[in-house]
Amino acid sequence: MIFSEKLQLLRKNKGYTQEELAQRLNVSRQAVAKWEAGHVYPDIMNLIQISNLMNVTVDYLVKDQECSVKPISTEFNDIDEIIDFRLEANMNTYAAFMNETDSTRLDSHDFRYARDPFVYHDTYVGAEQFAGQEAIWKNGKSVYAMNYIGRVLGEKFSGNFHKEALRKADHQMPYRGPEYYQSGEYVYKSKVSGDFSWFQGYEEIYWMNEKVYECYFHGGLMY
């Protein structure tokens, strides 16, 4: 997603017209229209103003999706296969209310999905504050793992929206959810540095302008 597309999504999420956004930034409506059309780019001061107003980082605004995540290493020839299975497992476990299994630890919540030669297992403890790990095995050998810890920050948090956002993960952003997803009054955002072989990330959910959830995660390949 490029800057012009992000600006349109963020503006509409706030419920601003181009004229209203222009007024808040003290620029002309024509300037906003040119930004959203991709004809010109705002200067650094305007980027900072937009960042503060929309509650996103300048990095998020200026980095295209293809640039925000480093290209996946080609050292491992089965990375695509592992990613495909991780996305498949995501659509068949926690995010889809499916395949919950017996606890593997005291008071843990566990999900398991298998398709030969792969097995996926996700286990976490806690509720409004939680921590867990998901892992993938191929032919009985661990090949991928990701740890996460998060918390609910506001009473307007929706677990159903969170799962909906997680189901939007794709091959470009296979770690948790997509870079940006909106449904009604809720917005999900995810930022990642690194690639699938070694990465760190942060996801958050907003209800209107209020942050109601956050989660840190990191993981990589077990080769």
N, C-alpha and C positions, 0 to 999 in steps of 0.2 A: 504494500500500500504506500503510495507516494504522498507528499505533503498536501497537495491540493485535495486529494480524497479524504485525508485525515481531517483537514480543516472543515470540510463540509459535514462530515459525520459528527465532529465535536460540536459544531455550531447548531446543528439540528437537534442533537441530544440536549443542549441547553435551551432549546426552544427559541433561539434568536433568529430574526431575519438578518439578511446581509446588512441592512441599514442599522439595525440595533447593535450588531457586532461592531460595525464601523464607529458608532457613537461611543461605545465603551472603550475602543482603542484609540479614539480621537484621530481617525483617518476617514477618507471618503468612502462611500459605498462602492464607487468604481474601483477603488484599490482592493477591497475585499473580493469583488467580482473577478478581478484579474488574478488574484491569488488562487481562488478556487478554480479558475479556468486553466491554471498552470502557465499563464502568460508571463508573470513576473513573480519574484520571490520577496517576501518581507525582509526588511533589514533586521539586524540583531536585536535592536530595542523593541521592535514590534513582535519578534519571536518571543522575547522574554515576557512581554505583556500577554500574548496569547497563552504562553505556558502557565502563567499565574492564573489567568481567567479560567482556563479549561482544566486546571489541576492536573497537568501532565508535564513531563520533562521536556526541555528543549531537544535533548537527544531523540526522544520519541517523535517529535515533530519533524526533525530534519533528516533522520535516517530512514531510507526506504526499507521495506521489509527484507529485501534481498541483502541489504547491507547490515541489518541489525543482528543477524545471526551469521556467524562465519560459515563458509561452505563446509559441508561434511567431508571428513577425510576419506580418501579413496584407499587407505591402507587395508581396510577390511572389506572383502568383496561381498559379504553378506549383510552389510548395514541396512540396505534397502529392505531386505527380507525381515530383519529384526524390527525395523520401524513399521513395516506393514503389519506385522503381528502385534506390535504394541498398540497400534491404532485399532486393530480388530478386537483385541482384548479389552481395550477401553470401552468399546461399544457393547461389550458383553459382561461387564462387571459393575463396579460401583456407580459409574456415571449413568448406567442404564437400569439400575435397580435389579441387577441380575447376578446369579451365581455366587451368592453369599454362602460361605462354608463354615465349618466348625472353627472355633477360636484355636489359634496355635500358641497363644500366650494368655496369661491371666487378663480377663476383661478386654480382650482385643476383638476387633471386627475384621473379618478376613473374606477375601474374594479370590476365586481361583478359576482360571480358564485355560484349556489345553487344546492344541491342534498340532498333531504330530508334524515335526519333531520338537515343537515348542510347548513350554508350560509357563504361564504367567501367574504370579501370586502377589496380592496387595494386602497388607496388614497394617492397621493403625489402632492407636489407643487414644482415649479422650473423646470429647464431644465439642463444646464451644472452643476449647483449646485442645489441639490434637497434634499428634506426630506419628509418622509411619514410614513405610518403605514399600515400594513395588519392585519386583525383580522378574527377570525372564531367564529361563534355562533352555538350552538347545541340546538335544540328545543327552540330557541329564547333567550338562555342564552349564554353570552360570555364565551368561554373556552380557547382561545389562542389569543395572540397579539404579534406583533414584530414591533419595530420602527427602522428606518434606515435613515442615512444621508450620502450623497456621493457627489462626484464631478468628472468632467472630467478634466484630467491633461494635455492632449496632443491632437493635431489635428488628430492624427492617431487613436483615439478611434473609435470603431465600435459598434454602438448600436445593430446591427444585431448579431455580435459575442457575445455580452453580453447576449442577449436573448437566443442564442443558448446554451451558458454555463449554464444559469439558468435552461434550460429544461433538463439538465443532473443531476439535483438533484435526490437523491435516499433516501431510508429508512435509510441508515447509515448517510447521510448528507442532512437532509430535510430542512435546515434553509434558504439557498439562492441557491448556486450552489455546485458542487462537490469540493473535496479538490484540485484537479488539473485537468485541461482540456486544451488541445491544439488543435488548428485548424489553419493550415498554419503558418503565422507569429505571430499569437496571442496566448497568454497563459493566462488562468484564474486560480487564486489560492484563496482558502478560508481557513481561520483558525477559529476554534471555541473552546471556553472553556465552560464547563458546559454540561448540557443535555437539552432535549427538554422542560423540565419543568422550566428551568432557565438558560439562556445562553447569552454569549456575543461573537461577532465575527467580522471579518474583511475580506473583499474581495478586490482583486486587479486584474487589467488586464495590461499585458505588450504587447507592440508591439515591436518585436525584443528584445532589452535590455532596452527599454524605458517604464517606468511606465506611462500609459495614463489614468488610472482610479483608484479610491479607494472608498470604502464605509464601514462605520461602522454600525453594527446592534446589537440589543439586544432584548430579548423577553422571553416569557415563557407561562406557563399555567395560566389561570385565576381562578383556584380553590381556 
